[in-house]
Amino acid sequence: GDDARRVAAAEEALVKAREALKTTLTSRVGAGEEPRDGRDGDDEDDGSNADSLDSDSDDSDALVAAGAAAAVSEFGATWMMLDGWVTRATFAYVSADDVDAESESERRDISKRPSDGGASDGENEPNNSALPPRLGYAKQMSDAAASELRRALPSVRAALGIRASALQLEQSLGELLRTFFFDAAIPGLRPERWALLVAAMLERGVAARAAAAARKRSAANAKEKNASGTKHDAAAVPPIVEDVAAARRGGGAPWG
């Protein structure tokens, strides 16, 4: 239907935009060079010249690849790394697609739910059927990324003034990380860049998921209250959402 066509068009546009940005972030060395052997006409020995051209092309490609890798900025490396990690499972997780829109009366047994005030408010385990594989090399790279994120988390938590414990945040970041796809080595980034990445994951991943889950449950409560003719109170904002929003309004690290 129309929705399927719109989704397909949006995905195609996203792929083109990603390729365009990657091209901008990576400068190709030698793009304007003249042919090194000066050939511009017919050659007497096509086979010999073809071999020579193939050799020159291989050398040029190697130089271009090496130059492009060296020309990528730290921002470019970070962006391409994160862009390569994110999957459809990530978007589904952040949107809280796996969270049941239960009303308050359907969630009476709170003893099995996360403690109030934590970063995991409204969060469940990711949907295993939609997760990317995590074996061999992918697991090694996932573990390497998790180690860097874990190392940067305490300073980011302090800078943002987040009330949730480091353990709760670590669990939430781990769930988000599980939706990522790893097929390349983790680049060597400065600690400040890893801290910025943690802040982005907390804001756009953990806090966004908590907010989405809260909205779904608020809508379920409102529907139930309207059906029974009782007044529906506004949904409480999850603490992680409040903390991240306050930090951004204050303009402090890492956004200052």
Disulfide bonds with the S-S distance in Angstrom:
none
